Structure formats: structure tokens, C-alpha cells
């Protein structure tokens, strides 16, 4: 991820527009990216400084390329590699020894002019002899612990030059989010994944239902403080996960410019807008549509035949009370007037129809059961069916079950014919 110092963005009508490379406006960049990658592929044992200079020479062919873009590409290419960091303690000890010996040859000049002067070249050779090495090797070891002198030891080549350019575009958007104080997301699908990535990033959330899905607002405990940067990094880390999801629109509110800064004159609190059609390619792999083999076989069994009037929706609802969120694996929806074939990929939930939530308990750790027990207690008035593997049933002894809840034990596979009668109990046909 890029630092704030490498961020490139401009403001337009109160909006933040991060730097982005496009095929139309930057046609030369795929070839430049290929050559930059080649520099690192052939640069094993070269110093970071040598690699960065080579990258800068390549990008100089774009006369409009700013220095920050050059440095940003160097940073991203470094992230594909591993560097030998040297031996800091030995390098520091060596410097002390060299400086102590060099003090005996003070003053050192290139061409001595008096008997009090010492030849710089002769002094270096004398110091090297006393330490048992030649001067070029000694000079290399003297500062090998400095970051610019770290040597490339391995490089994981990007899949193609476009992959590097895509990573740059995402990284610049992440860098812009370092100044974000809050994010609002309108989600019509994948809200479970969005919340999961938000939690992994350490962000607080509030959720409200909308006509087509849910509104998720993300911030941190310090967001009420002015000019805070603390949660901008968390929001930047959240972005790659969000980009791997579908069906969302995002508005990030940025930190208000300080008086007297170079941002004076721009509207307070500019925003950054994105959606799942913005063209940014996530470095995070698309999450599987199911979380376990049990869920996969259940979905396949359900879709083999019609189970009218019930249809099945995958992760079709969020239950929210306070800061507690519960997203069941599936939602059963009774819709007697529906003429379409039921699909577990359809995310349109008819609120007016009867519904029953299904949670498949694939885990059996005490922590998981305790967490689920708390959720069931909190949502005791919502019809919920919990499917429990028979071999883990004893671990659920002692969990309180409300009248609105049922549990069903299953063996290797959960079968629709065993579930349907329970649905009629929990949500009888009016």
C-alpha cells in the first residue's frame, strides 16, 4: 500500500479523483510496465537504489509522469520482491571501526598539498588492509543495512503488465482513503462479505435497511475527532476486499482541509465516490459463493426440484440490533403468487411474505456455539431454523431455544424433505 506522500489526486467539484492509468489516456504504460518488471526480474542482488534508478529512467519516457508516480511504482514493485536487509549490528560495528582508524589519517584529501595532509586513496587502502578486505568490498559492507542498499533476493513476477497497472490504480485510491473519516456503502448484494471485510479492517459499522438492500456506514471510535488519520489506514486496507464484492456504491467523506494548508479554497469535507463498476480490479480473489461443502450440497439438493411456495435466497437478510449483526446463511421466503422458479441466487427478499431464516452450523467450537447462542437469544422473536450436524449435537446441549426457533439434526447432508415440514411450523400459511 502506498503512503500519503506518494498519493496523487485532484479535486473536482468537491470530489476527490485519484490518479488512474487508463488504456485510452496512457497507451504507452503497458510497455513501460513490462520493462519495469523486467528490471526487477533481472535485478537479483542489485540494490534497491539501483533498481529505482532504472525504473525512473524508463518512466522518464512519459514526459508528463510526475515524480510521485515514479516513486509509487518503485514502492509497488518492491512489494513484489524480497530484499536482503543486511546485518545492521555488524554494519554499525564496522562503521565504528572504520571511523576510528580513519581518524588517524585526518585530514584526508584527494591530492595532498602539504606533509600534514593524507591521501584519501592511500588511507582507504590502509584501512582495508587493516581489516583484511579490499576497499570496494569494505565500502559495500559499510552501509549495507541502509534501506536504499538492501539487495533484491527474490521477485514474484506479476501475472502481466496490466496486473501491475491495476495494482497502481487501486493503490492510489487506497492512498486517497488515508484521509477518509467515514464511508457509506449502499449494498444490494454481497453485504455479508462487505461486513466481513469491514470487521477484518477493524472498522465500526451501523446498518439500516433500504428499498433495495442495506446501507452500511463505516467509521472508527476516533472519527468524531477533527483531523484524525487513525482510521484512514483501516479504510484503505478495507478497499481491496470491497472491490472483490458485487452490488455496491460507496461514498467516502474525507478529512476537512486545515486552515492555512495548500488545500485552502476547496469545499470542506470532499468526497470520494466508487462503485463495483468503477473499473478497479481487486487484488483479492473473489470469495466463494458458499462457505462450506455442506452449504454447496444443500444448495444443489434444493435446486434439483421445485419446493413451491417456498423459495431460497442465499444470505438474503441482515439482522441488526445495536452493534450486533447476524447474517443467516439462507432465507426461506413464502410467496404463493410467485410464478418464477425459486433460486438460491435471487437476492430479492419480499418483506410482505412469510420468511424463515436458516443457519447451517458448520463449526462446533465452544466460541462459535457461544456466539450463536447469544445471537439466537437477541433475535428470539425471529423465525430461525438451525441445522446442526448430528455428530456435534451434544455440544449444543444447554443452548436456550425460543418458541420462534427450531433445530434440525442431519447426517452427511441436509435434505429439503426434512426441512419443509419445519418451515410450515415456523411460518404457517395464512
N, C-alpha and C positions, 0 to 999 in steps of 0.2 A: 504494500500500500504506500502511496506517495505521502510525503509530508506537506504541511501547509506551504512551505517555502517553494514547493515545486508545482503548486496549483496554478492553473491558467484558466481564467473565466472572465467574462464581461457581463455587464448589466444592461438589460434592455427592457424598458417599461416596467420596472420593478421586479424583473425576473433575472435569476442567475443562469447564465448559459455557459456551461463548462466547455473547455476546448475539446473538439471532437474531429477526428480524421475521417473523411468520407471518400468514397470512390470517385465521386464527381469532382470534388474540390482538391483532392490530394492524390491524384492518379500516380504520382511518382513514388508514393510511400511503400507500396508492396515490394518494389525492387529495393528500395533503401532498407526495408526491414529484413529482406533476405540477406543483404550484405552485412547488416549489423549482427544478425545471428551467426553468419559465417565467421565474423571476427571472434566471437566467443567460442565457436566450435573449434577453431584452430588456435585458440589462445590459452591452452592449458600451460600452466607455470608462468604466464605473464602476470604482471602486477595489475591491480585494479586501475591504477593511473594510466598505464599503457593502453588498456582496453578502452577506457573512457576517451582517451585522446583519439583513438581510431574511430570510435563511434561519432565523435564530434566532427571529424573530417568528412565522414560520409554525409552527415546531416547538413553540413555547410553547402551541399549542392542545392538544397532548398533555401534560397536567399531570404525567404520570409520566416524561416524556422527560428523561433526565439530560444535564447539560452536555456530557459526553464524547460522547454520541450526536450532539448538535448539531454539535460541532466535527468529528466524524468525517464527517458528511455534507458539511460545508463542504470538508473535505480531498478527498473523493471527487469532488465537483462541480468543484473546482479542477483535478483531473486530467483532466477532460473539456475544459478550456479552455486557452487560451494567453494569457499576460499580458505586457504591455509592461513591462519591468523598469526603464525609465527610463535615465538616463545617470549612473551612480554618480560618476564622476570630475567631471563638470560640476556635479552637485548638491553634492558636497563642496567644490568651489571656490566655488560660490555661497554656501554657508553661511559660509565663512571671510570672504568679502567683506561679507556682511550683518552678521555679528557684529562685524567691525572697525568698520563705520560706526555700528552700534548702540551701541558703547562710548562714542562721543562724546555720546550722548544720555542717559547714565546719570545719575541714576536715572529710569526711566520708570514712571509710574503712570497709572491711568485718569483720575483727577481731580487735577491738581496743586494742592498746598496752599501752596507757597512758591515764591519766584523760583528756587530751586535745582532744583525738580522739572521734569520734561519730560513733556508729554502723550504717552501711548502712541500714540494715534491720529495725532497730528501727526508723531511720529517715524517711524511706519511709512510715512506718505505721503512724507516726506522721503527715506527710504531708497529707496523705489520710484522716485521721480523721478531720484535719482542713478544708478540702474541702468537707467533708460529703460523701465520697465514699470509697470503699476498693481499695487497691493498684492495683490488676490485672485490674480492670475496668479503673482506672486512667491511667495506663500505656497504655492501648489500645486507650484511647481517646487522649492521649498526642500527638501522631504523626499520627492520622488517616487521615490527609489531604495529607500526602506524597503518591506519586503515587503507591509505592510498597505496601502500606497499604490500598488502595482502595478495597472495598469488592464487590464481584460479586453479582449483584442483579437480573440479568436475563440472559438467554443464549438461542440464537436461534440455535438449533441444525442443522448442515449441513445435506443435504439430505442423504449422505452416506459418508463413509471414503474416497472414491475416489474423492468426491467433494472437500474435504479439500486438498488432494494431488494435484488436478488440480489447485486449487487456489494458492498453493505454487509455482507450476511451472510458472504460469502466473505472480505472484508477483516477482519472481526472474528475469524474463525477463523485467518486468517494472523497477526493480531496476537497471538493466544494462542500460536501456534507460535514466536514470538520467544523464548520461554523453554524451548523444547524442546532436549533434549540428544541424543535418538536417536528414530528412527522404525522401527517394524516393520510390514511390509506382507505380508499373505497374499494372493497373486495367483493367480487361476485362469485369467485371460485377460490380454491386453494387457501381458504382462510386459516385452516389448521396449520399448514406449512408456514404461512406468514407469521403466525403467533409463535410457532416453534423456533423460527429463526430469530424473532424478536427476543424471546427468552434467552436463547443462546448468546445473544449480544448484550444481555444484561439490561434491557430496556423495560420500563414500566409501561403498562398498557391500560387503556379504557376502551370498551366496546359498546356500540349501540347498533340496533338493527335498523336497516334501511329497506327501501322498497325492493331492491334487487340483491341484497346481501347484507354486509356489515361494514360499519365504519370503525376503523381501528386507529386510535390515537396513541402515539408512542412518545415518551419523553423519559426523563430521569428525575430523581429526587431533587437535584440541583437546578432543574430547569426554571425554577422561579427566581433564581438569582440572575442579576443582569450580567451580560458579557461572559457567561460561563462557557468554557470549552470542554468541560469534562465529559459530557455525553455526546459531543460531536463525533468523537472517535468510535463510540459504540454504534452510532447511527451509520457511520461509514462502513464498519465491519458488517452491519446488517444488510447492506445493499446487495452483495453478490447472491445471498440466499433469496432475497426478494426477487431479483431478476430471473431466478430459476422457476418462479411461480407464474401462474396464469391468472388472468381476470382481475387486474388491479389498476388503480390510478393513485398516484402519490403526490402530495404537496408537502414540501419541507419548508418550514419557516426558519429563516436564517437570523443570525445574531444581528442586532441593530448596530450600524456603524457608530463608532465613538466620535464625539465632537473633536474637531481638530485633526482627524485622520484624513488619509487620502481619499476616503470614501465619502467625504462631505458632499452634499448636494444630491445624493441618491436617496430614494424613498426609504424610510425606516422599515426594517424587517422585510427585506426582499425575499422572494420565494423561489424554490426550485421545483419544477414540475416534471414528472416522469410517468410512464405507464408501461404495460407489458408489450406495447407496440413501438417503443421508442428506438428500437434498433440496437440496443446494447445487448451483447452476448455474455451471459453469465459464465464465469469460470467454474461454477458449482454445477455438478451433474444434476440433471432432472431427477427429482425424487420419485421413487416407485409409487404407482397408484395405490398399492396396498402395502401394509406394514408387515405381513407375515404370510406364510404358506396357508395357514388356517383361513385367513380372510380371502385369499385367492380362490381356494377350493369352494368356499361358501358362495362367493360371487358367481363362479361358474355353475354351481348347482342351482342357484336361483334363476339364472338366465336361460336354463335349458327349457323352461316351460313358463306359461303364464300363471300368475297367482292372484288374478283379479279377485276383489277390488284393491288389493294391496300392491303398491309399487315400492321399490327400494332405491334409496338415494345414499350415495357414499358421502360421509361427513357433511350431511346436509344442514346441520344446525349447530349453533353455539349456545350453550347455557352460561349465563353470566350473572353472578351476584357478588357485588363488591369487587374485590380483586381476584376472586376465584372463578376460573374458567373451566368448563367441562365440554369437550367435543367428542360425543359418542362416535363410534366407528360408522354406524349406519342409522338411517331414519326410515321407518316404515310409514307409508302415507296411504290412508284410505281415501279413495276418490271414486265413488260409484259412477260418476258421469264421465270418467276418463275413457276415451276410445283408443288412445295410443297404447302401444306395447310398453310395459314398465321397463325401466332401465336403471341400473345402479350407477350409471354415469350421469344421469339427469340431475342437475342441482337445483331445479326449481321446486321449492317447498311450498305447497298450498297450505297456508296457515288455517284456512277455514275447515280443512278436512281433519279427521282424526289422525293422530300420529303416535307412534311408539318408537322410542329410541333403543338401539341395540349396541351394547358394548361387549366385544369379544375379549375375554380376559386371557390374553396370551402369555402374560407373565404371572409369576406366583411368589415373587419376593415379598417379605413382610412389609417393606416400604411401599411397594406397589399396592398391596391389598389395603394398607392403612390409608393411603392417599385416596383410593377408590371408595373406601368406606366413608371417608369424610365428604366426598363429592355426593355420594348417594344420600347421606344424611341432609346435606344442604339442599338438595333438589328432591326432597322426599315427596313432593306433590306432582312430579312429572313422571308419566308412564315410561319406565325404563326396564328393559329386559337384559339381564347379564348372562352371557353364555360362558360357562366355566368348564374347562377340561376335567373329565371325571377323575383323572389321577391327581389333580390338585384340589379336589373338592374339600378335603379336610382342612386345608389352610384357610378356608373361608368360614369355618365354624366360628360363631360369635359375632359375625357381621350383622348388624340390625337391618331388617328388611321392612320397608314401609308397605302399606296396602297397595301403593301405586307401582311397586317393584316386583319383579319375578326373577328367579334364577332358573336356568336350564342347564343340565349336565349333558355333555356329549363325549363321545369316544374319539375316534380318529378324525371324524368330520362332523360338522354341524349341518343338519339336514332341514330343508324348508318344511317338510311334512311334520316335523316335531315342533317347529316354531309357530306355524299358523294358528293352531288352537289357542295358544297363549296370547296371541295378538287379539283374538276375539274377546278374551277375558279382560285385557287391559284397556281395549278401546272398542267396546261393543258397537255394532251397527245401530245408529239412532233410528 
